[in-house]
Amino acid sequence: MEGYEFDVVIVGGGSAGCAAAGRLCATTDLRVCLVEAGPDYGPVNEGYWPNELLDSRVRPGTHDWGYAEERDDGSTIPEPRAKVIGGCSTHNQCAALWGMPADYDAWAAAGDYGWAYADLRPLIDQVEQCAEPDATHHGHGGSLPTRIYRDDELSVWQRAFLQSAEAAGFPRLLELSGPDPPQGVAPFHANVLDHTRWNSAFAFLDPVRDLPALTVYDGTTADRLLLDQENATALICRGGAGELELVARMFILTAGVYGSPAILMRSGIGPGEHLTELGIFVVTDSPGVGGNLHDHPGVAMRFGPSPAARRSVTEDYRRGALRQSQVILRGSSSLCANGFDLHVFPYLHETEAGEWEFMMYTFNMTPRSRGQVRLRGDDPALAPVIERRLLSDSEDRDIAVLVEGVLLARHLTTFEPLASTIAVEVDPGPRVKRAADLQIFARSTVDAYAHPVGTCMMGPATDPQAVVDPTGRVHGTGNVYIADASIIPQIPRANTNLTCMLIGVKVADAVVQALRELG
């Protein structure tokens, strides 16, 4: 077994991992090692990146972990997670949104001190470089370039939705990251330059790649940490050359909402009974590891387009102007307690037959349902057992909000130009009107917004379900930190990619401070 020594080992080169590595290398002379299971195609300017990962108009179908949710009825639902440097920022629709200030303030109010919006505001400016100076809730001065989609860039389906929402009385929002007015519609900001999906590796890693302090191991799967009492001494990995031992003073897990809890559990930190069943020695019985899994649940409505609309989409595609998603509406259900609790947006999906399917998604942005992730065994090659348990809350609030979202989307279709763009509602169909029938539709088709969070929840040591403290340090350890979506205690009402990058930067700063205190 080969061994190497570093100051900090970062496990996972996704949105947060690249941000953490970039932060450490740009602000210190620490020896940093970034471990990524997928490939690293190098700096963007060298030209080795596959086009499907670069072109923001295309949703990639490769470089995926192959995970799936396992439901109670025995069915499996794909749970896409990117396996490549840059992580899910190489796969997603590039929606660059921040949570509402009240979302972050709720974290601080629950005991996660330092995570209130006022605390995070300086970091937002260090993460994002927004092209619109009047977008006051976006960052200005950071590493990730973002801009809003202009009206003349909108595809026909996106433009029709935007205009119909305005006709229905929804105000046009200046930005979707601002809290006021709470309800409204707008094109979203995106981390896109020309047509290039500007992922986290381009923004944070490329500027420091030439520094001698940075080492990147791609094609290397993290197995477990070796622990000596409360401190980790090494990370055991598997790569093309066999097993590798990486020794460091500090370890930051940025392997994502499924990878980070899995590494902890294989290391002996997790629910004691579960680990014992798998024959893993329990170092720390931490019942919250793998729990609190949640995401924004949603359903898709499908429509048959008018002949004119189909021709327009074909023309958009021919001109290279077709995009699957560009506009979001924020709405409020009758159960909403704080501004808005719904995202509704138009989407285009290409079928296997090459036809474009006209869709509207509606998502509940304040879910109460919680699931979990567990190990299938102690081998890192085994996919975890993912149980999202969408719409499982005991009061059925999640599904009630979702049904109101479907009714809102249906209401929008009565306004022009959507009314002329749509020939027929295909799914759930115009005959499905009663709330009970819409609930059946929602339960049978529910999926998630691809924003899973919470499986290594941040919280005070007095909370038995908390896995990390507000600095990101794993409770019961001295030098193991987590910096990704898994530490989010309660999902914000927004796409989570920018928040993950901020978490990477913030926890990296905490690790630097801890090293200074150690001397």
Helices and strands as residue ranges (DSSP letters): E 2-11, H 15-27, E 32-35, G 44-46, H 51-54, E 68-70, E 76-78, G 87-90, H 101-109, H 117-127, E 128-130, E 144-148, G 151-153, H 156-167, E 184-187, E 189-190, E 192-193, E 196-197, H 200-200, I 201-205, G 206-208, E 214-217, E 221-228, E 231-239, E 242-253, H 256-266, E 269-270, H 272-277, E 284-285, E 297-305, H 307-318, E 327-331, E 342-350, E 356-364, E 372-374, E 385-387, H 397-412, H 418-421, E 422-427, H 435-445, E 447-448, E 480-482, G 485-487, H 497-518
